[in-house]
Structure formats: C-alpha cells, structure tokens
Amino acid sequence: MSDDASTTTGDTPATDSATRGGKDRPEPRDVMVETTHTIGTTEGELTYTARTGRIVIREEEVKDEVFQGWTPRGELAVTAYTKVDEDGEPDRSRPITFVFNGGPGSSSVWLHLGVLGPRIADAGEPNDPTAPPYALHDNPQTLLRASDLVFIDPMSTGWSRAVEGGKAKDYHGWKKDVEQVAELIRLWCTREDRWMSPKLLAGESYGTTRAVSVAERLFASFGMQLNGLVLISSVLDFGTQDFRFLRHDEACLSYLPTYAAIAHYHGKHEGRSLTEVLGEAEELAAGSYRWALGRGNRLTTEERTDMAERLAALTGLSQDYLDRCDLRPEHWRFCTELLRDRGETVGRIDGRIRGVLHSGIAEGMDADPSIDAIMGPYAAAIHHYLRSELRSELDLPYAVFSDAIEHWSYKEFEAKPINVADKLERVMRANPHLRVRFEYGYYDLATPYSAAEDTVAHLRLPEAALDRIEHAWFETGHMPYVGETSRIEEAEGITDFVRRAAGRSS
C-alpha cells in the first residue's frame, strides 16, 4: 500500500537556458514521482520508496575545441526502489543493483515484474497461461531484501524517448547504447551519493552484452568499479550461435544440446532422464558431430547416414529432414519441425511452450508462442502498475518491445565477429573482487546454454579470476522466472550472490 506520493523535478545545469538551439522549446527536465510502500518478504516486513519517471541524459558538446555546454539527448525511463528506515531515511551503504533486459529493443519489464522487483506479474505456468485481465502480486523473494534496485529502460523502450527534436536512432547501436546506460548509472550514483555503495549490474540476453560493456565503460571512463555482474541467458560472443554466417557449423554445435533437451521435454526420449540425454548430446557435439560438419562433402554416404540417424534420435527430427538440411538444422525451423505432426510449434524463447502451427506446410512459425504467452500479462501489469500504484502521470505507450533491433548498429564490429568477452576479461583483471554469476536455461533457443558455456570456457583469465565466476542451470527457457518453482529458485540464488558479492552475510 502507498503511504504518500510526491512529484520531484530534477535540477537543470546553470549553463542551460529555457530554450535549446535558438528554438522555442522548453528545456527538458527530470520528472520523478515518489511513493512509499511496505511489503512482507521471506525475511520480514520491508519499507521502501519507489520512484518512477524519466531522467534527462546530456552529452558534453565541443566544437572546434570550444566547449559548447551539456546538450540534452534523451529522457530515459527508470523505476527505482530504495529501502528506508522508520524515519524514511535510506542506507546509502546498502548494495545497489542496476537492471536491464536485452533485445536489443526490450524494456526492463521482464526482470522488473518477473523476478527482482517487489511486485510481480501473474503470467501463470508454461502451457497454462493466466487468463486476462491478469493480476499483480507481492514478491516475497524480491531482491530488494539485499539490494536497492534501479530498473533502466534504454532508448525507445518503456517510456524512454529522444528529447524533442532529437533522433532516437542515434542510440540504436552498441556503442551509443553503452554510453547512455553508463551515463545514467554515473549520474544516479552522483546525485544519490551512491559512489560508496556496493554496485552491481544485472542483465538478461542482449542485456548481458550490455552489462559487460557498460561495466568496462564505467571503469574506463569514470574509474567506477563494480562488485558483481548477474548475466542471465548470456550472449557475449555472437559467433557461437549465429546461423547467418555462410558456414554456421559452430551454431549447429551450440544448439544441439538444447534441441535434445526440448525434444526430451516433449516426450521424444521416453524412459531416459534429461541428464542422460544432455550428456549424450554434449558428447556428440564435442566429438563426432563436429568432425562430421568439418568434413563437409568429404563425408561418405555411410558416415552421413549414420550421423543423420544419431541426430534424429537426439533431436526428435526425422532422418529425412536432417539429410535435406545437410545435417544443419536451424533453430527457428526446429521450432516448426519438432511437433509438425501435431500441428504445433515450440517457442524460441522457451521451448517448453507450445503454439498452434499457422500452416501445415509452413517453413517457419509466424510468431513465437513463448512470447505470446507472457506478453499480455506483463504489458497489462506494467501499464497498470506505473500509473495506478506508483502514481506516474505519463500516458504515452510503454514500449515493452521496440523495433530498434531491426536497425541496430554494430558498426564498431564491422568485418569481425560481435564479441564483448574481452570487456569481461578486462574488468575481471582490473578488479580482483568482481564476482560474476552466469545463469543458463536448458530449453532456451535464443541464447543456448552450450554456447554460453563455451564462451566462459574460453575466457582468457587466470584460475584465481575464474574462481570468482559461478554458474546456475535451470530446467527452463530463456527466462528462468517463467514458472513459480524456478522463479523462487532463481530469486534466492541471485539474492545470495548479491550478498556475497557485496561482502554481506547471507
């Protein structure tokens, strides 16, 4: 329950005028609404403030070596939670965790209302989604028990937008995205006096790419060191899972264990355990399958037939289909092919979730059923929550997803693979106290667990640094919090990690 609400307007630098660029436009200002709440958690009652709204991000502008001032570029949406004492005062020595999802082009709603925040959306269970109009519940396992939280919506997601007259597409790319998120974190820590707090980043999917890149920029540009990184369903080296390359053998190897896991979930390995199936798939991918793909058309007819038979037994796909796709099934087509005889597809984000195949002869599914299953509950929950419970007066659409991914720029990686593992190596070498948690979902076809494991296995770090990396595996898809049992397991695991990374007892 909210005790009170107030609206605050952020300070504007003294060098700024009421108009910009000689045009009759008002100078953008921070607008945040604050409310106070109490929640019952697994560790007792907790009182906190919630602040939601938009913060203006500025860039230093220099022309012909002459400083021109700080130019507003974007208004980024944040929702922040701070634990307070009986007098309403925060403890600035508490850990603070900055959270974002991925896409690129996704808002932070998933981690916010899925697992970490004090309120969670009721989306139901895999293949048993909640019926509209949906609901919100208290989250007794909220990470707020161990850390203050700041959820960030990057440019064009959530309520984040370019300033009036600005271009959002300037920030739809790896480099500018990292710059804007790092600047928001620097600004928040400065204004809130949190430079001396233990600080962590948590990201999911492309948010893991963003997290290690932001961590490196925070240190390189501002000298800011972090205590921990939570990397959920990670992708740091895109080359391990990208089917767009002419030779995509590495992606085929990375996806094989996930294909096998999903086939097992849907009854293709009767009488066998998931552990047994995964072990066989991992061994095949590391050995005979890698050898067979490397041989190309040098494979004999007998060798090709043998490999197709072994792949069919593991993946649940027909031997004929595997032969026709040259032993290289692509993940989106796998989603369509696995349960074609039932007229169903499986989800890319979560291979446990089934959908109706729109055409019996379709080459690929027309939509991801695992996104369809959760979009409604989360979209309804965030629109209701921000306005009705957190008292925001913003009424523009909250962009759960934006189309930024369609035009995302990786120009900094031109003519080379998209790989930010070196950023993680850099910050772990520079900071001997930084801890990292990797989370993997066995049924995740967006960022297959085997590809992520392979990236970690090839980090150029000494053994002492590798000891600061921990791993957690879930019998889930891309989002371990889809499903009540795994949500609780994930929440408790992250809470324990944050406390250890911050030097707090668990």
N, C-alpha and C positions, 0 to 999 in steps of 0.2 A: 504494500500500500504506500502511496506517496504521501508524505507529510506536508510538503510545500513545493512550490515551483517558482523559479525566477529566470528572467532573461538577462544575459550579460552581453555587452558589445565589446569586442576586443579593441585594444589601443591601435592607433594608426601612427606610424612614424612621423615625427615632426616635419620632416622634409617633404611629406606628401601634401598635395593640395586637395581641394574639394573636387577638382575635376582632373581628368587624365588626358594627356596628349593634345591639349587645346580643345578637346571636345566636351560638350556639355553632358558629361556622365558623372554620376556620383562615385566617389572613391569607395571601392568595396571594403567592407569591414567584417570582422569575425562576428558571428551571431550564434551564441550557445545558450541553451536552456538547461537549467539545473533543477533536478528533483531529488528528494531524499526517500529512501526505501529501507525496509527491513525484511530479511529473508531467513528462514530456518534451513540450516545446512546440516550435513552429516557431522559437523563439528560444533554445532550450536548456532545460536542466533547471531546474525551479522547485519550491521547497519552500514549503508553505503550511499554515496551520492552518485547520480547518473547525470552526465552532461552530454547533450547531443546537439549537433548543428554543423556549421561549416567554418573552416579556418582559411584565411587568405594566405596563399603561398606567393612569395615575391622572389624575384631574381635580381641580383646585382647587375646593373647595366653600365657598361663602359663603352664609350665611342671615341675613337681617335685618342685613346689613353686618358680620356677625361671621364671621371665618374659622373654618371647621369642620375643616380638615385636607385632606389629599390622599386622595381616595376612589378605591379600585381600581375600574376599569370593565371592563377587558378584558385578556386574555392573548393577545398577538399572536405568531404564529409567525415566526421568522426563521431563515435559514441564511446564515452569513457566512463569507467567505474572506479571509484576510489573508496576504500573502506575508511570509515570515520569512527572516532570515539564518542563517548556520551555527550561531549561538548560540541560535536560536529567537526572536530579537527582531524585532518589526515595525518598519517605517519609517513613522512617522506623518506624514511629509511626502508620502507617496505619494497619488495621487488615490484617492478612494473613491466608488463608484457605487452608488446605492440603486435597486433594480429591482423592478418590479411589473407584472403583467398587468392585464387590464381586466374585461370583463363588462358591468356590474359583477356580481360574484359569481364571478370566476375567481381561482384561486390563481396563484402565480408560477411554477408548474412548467414552463410553456411556454418562457419565456425562460431559465429556470434550466437545464433539461435539453435545451433545443433549440439554444442558440447561445452563451450567455455564460459559463456555469459550466464548471468543469474536467472534468465528466463529462457525456455526452450520451446520450439515449435513441436506440436504433436503431429508427426507425419506418419505414425503407425509403424508397421513392421514390413520387411521386404515381402512383396507379393500380397500384402494385406494393408494397403494404404488407408489412412483416415479419410472419412467422407467429409466433404465441405459442409458447413463453413469453417471447420477447423478450430484449433484452440492453442493457447499458450499455457505452460505450466512453470512453476518454480523449478529451479535446477539445484537440488541439494548438493550435487557434486561440482558446482561451479568452481572454476579456477580462482575466482575472487577470494576463496578461502586462503590462498597462498600468495596472491599477487594482485595488485591493481591492474586494470586492463584498459587498453586503448584499441578499439577496432577502427581500421582505416579503410575507406573506400577510395581506391585510386581513380584518377581522372576518368570521367564519363561513366563511372559505376556508382551505384547508390544515388546520393544527391550531389555528387561531385561534378563540377562543371568548370569550363574555362570562364574567365571573367568576361563580362560583356565586351564584345569587340575582339575577344581573343580566339585562338584556334586550338580546340581540344586535340586535334590530330598531331599537333606538335609534341604531345606527351604520349602518343600511342606508339611506343617503341621502347626497347630495352633500356637504353641509356637515360632518356628523359624520365621514364617511369622510376628508375632507381633514384635519380636526382630529387624528384618531387617527394617520394616517400621518405628518403633520408632527411630532407629539409624539414618535413613535418615533424619527424621524430626529434631532430635537433631543437626545433622551435618549441615543441612541447616540453622537453626536458629543461630548457632555459626558462620558460615562463612559469613552469610549475615547480622549479627548484628541485629537479629530479636527477641532476647530474651525479649525485652521490648515492642514488638508489641502485640496487642490483637491477640490471636491464636485460631483457630477453626479447627475441623475436619468434613468432610462430607463424608459419605459412603452410599452405596446402597446395599441391600440384604446382602450377607455374609460380605460386606463392613461395615455393622453396627456391626456385630460380631467383626470385626477387629477394628472398631473405638473405641468402649468402652474398648476393651482390650489394645489397644495402648495408650489410654488416661490414663488408670491405670498404665501402664508400664512407661510412660513418667514421671508421678508423683513419682512412687515408686523408679525408678532408677535414675532420674535426677532432681527431685523436680520441674518439669515443670508443671505449672497449665494452664488450658485452659479456654477460655471464653465461648465456645459453641460447641455443637455437633449437626449436622444435620443427622438424621437417616431416610433414605428413604427406605420404604418397609422392615422393620426391622425383624430380627430373632435373638433374644438373648437367648431364651430357645427353643432348638430344640424339646424337648419333647411335645410341644404344637401342633406340625404339622408333626410328623414323622410316616408314615404308616408302617415302617419296624418293629416296635415292634409287638410282638405276640398279645398283647392287645393294639390296636391303637384307642380306643374309643375317647381319647382326640383329636386326629387329626380329626376324623369324626365330632366332635362337632365344632371344629375351622373352618372347611371348609364349613359347611352347609350354612352360610350366603353368602359366595362367590359363591357357586353353585346356590343359589337362584338369586343372582344379575346377573349372567351370563345368566341364564335361562330367566330372565326378559329382558335383552338386546336383546336376540334372539327371542323375541315375544311369550314366553311361559306364560306370565301373562297379557294378553290383558285387557286393561281397568283399570289396577292397577298402582299406582306410585311405583317407586323404593323405596322410603322411607317406604311405606306401606309393601312392600314385605320384605325388610330387617328387619323391626321391627318384623314381624311375625316369620322370620327365627331365629332371635336372641333370641326371647322369647321361641321358641320351643327348641333350642339348650340348653338354660339355664335350661329348665324345663323337659317337658315330654320326649324329645329325650334322654337327659342324664339319666333319670330314666329308660327308656326302654333298653338302651345299658347296663346299670348296672345290669339289671335283667337277661341278658343272656338267657339261655334256660328255665328260670322260667317264661318267658312271656307266657301268654295263647294265643291260636290261635286267639281269638278276638282282644287281645291287639296288637299282631304282625300285623294283617291285618289292624287295624286302623292306626298304625304308618306308615306302608308302604304306605297307601293312603295319609297321610299327607305329607310324604316326596316326594311322586310322584308329588303332586300338587305344591310343592315349587321348586323342583329341575329340573322338566321337564323330569325326567327319568321315565320309565314305572314302574308300581307297581310290575310287574313280575320280572323285573331286580332287583329291590330293595329287593325283597324277596329272590332271588337267591344269592345276595351278602350279605345276613344276615343283611340287613339294614345299611351296612357299605360301601358305595361307595368310592373307592379310586380315587384320583384326576386325575391321568393320564388316567385311564379308563373312568372317567367322560368326559374328553375332547373328547374321541372317541364316547361315547354313546349318548351324548346330541343331536347331529344332524345326527345320523347314517341314519335316514330315508331320509335325503337329500344328503347322500354321502359325508358329510363334517365333519371336526373336528373343535374344537375351541382351541385356544392357551393356553398353560400353563402360559407363561409369561404375556399374555394379552388375556383374554377370549373373548374380542370383536372381535378378528381377526380370520377369518375362513380359513381353508385349505381343500384340497381335500383328502378324505379318500383313502388310497392306496389299501385297500381291504374291501369289504363289510362285511367280516366276521372277520376282524382284531380285536384282543383283545385290542390293543393299537395303537396309531398313530406312524408312523415311524419317524416323526420329528415334532418339534414344529413350526407351521405355523407363530407364532408371532415372532420367531427368524428369520425364513426365510425371513419375510417381511422387516426386518431392517438390516440384516447382510450386504447385498450388498452395500447400500448407505453409511453405516458407515465405512466399510472396504475400499472402494474406497476413501472416503473422507480423512481418516487418512493417507493413503499411499501418496496421492497427497499433502496433507497439510504440513506434516512434511518435505517433500523434496522440493517441489516447492515453498511454501510460507515461511516456516521457515528455509529453506536452509540447512537442515541436509544432510550430505553425507553418512549416514549409509544406506546400501542397503540390509540388512538382512530382512527376513519376519517380519512384525509387527504382532505378535500373538494376534489377537482380543480375542480369547479364546485359552487356552492351555489344555492339558489333565491332568493337575495337580490334578484336583478334583478326578480323578479315583484312585489316590494313596494318597490322603490327610490323614495325620496322626492326630488323636485326642487322642493320647496315654495318654495325661495328664488327659483325662476324662474317662479312662478305668474303667469299672464297675460302671459308674454313668452317668447320662444324660449330654449332652453337653449344658451347661448353663453358660452364662457370665453376667447374670443380676447382679450378686454380684459385678462385676467390675464397672458397672454404679453406683450402690449404694455407693461403696467406694469413687469414685471421687466426687459424689454429696455431700456426707457427709463431705469430706475433704475440698471442695471448695464451700462456700456459695454463690458464684457469678456465678457458672457454670449454663448455660441455655441449654436446650435440646429441639429440635424440632423433633417430630415424624410425618412422612408422610405415608398415607395409600391409597392404590388403591382398590376400590370395586371389580374390575374384575381380581384381582391378585391371581393366583393359585400357585404361587411359594412361597410367604410369605403371607398367608391370613390375612386380616386385623383383624379379630376377635382374632386370635392367638396373634398378636402383642398387641392388646388392653388388652388382658388377662395378658400378661407379665407385662405391665405397671401397671395394677391394683394390681398386687401382689408385687410391689417393696416395700422393707422394708425401707421406708423413712418417715420422719415427714412431716406434712402438709406444712410447710414452703418450704421444698425442692420440694414437688410436685407442688407447685405454680410456680416453675421455668421450668416446663415442658409444652410445648404447642403441639397441635395436628392439623393436616390438612388432610382432606379427599378429595379424587379426584374420579370422575367417569371415572377412567382409570384402566389400568392394573398395572403391576409391575413397569413400567417406566412412571410416570405422564407426562413426556415431549413428549410422542408419541401422536401427535395431537397438532396443533398450539394453540388452546384456552387454553388447560390445561398447555401447556408449559409456556405460558406467566403468567398464574396464579401461577404456581409453582415458576418460576423465581422471580417474585415480592415478593412472600411470603418468600422465602429464603433470598432475599436481605434485606427485612425489619427485619427479625430475626437476621441476622448477625450484622446489625447496632445496634440493641437493645442489643444484647449480648456483643458487643464491647463497649457499652456505648456511641455510636454515635447517633445523632438525625436522624430520618428517613426522 
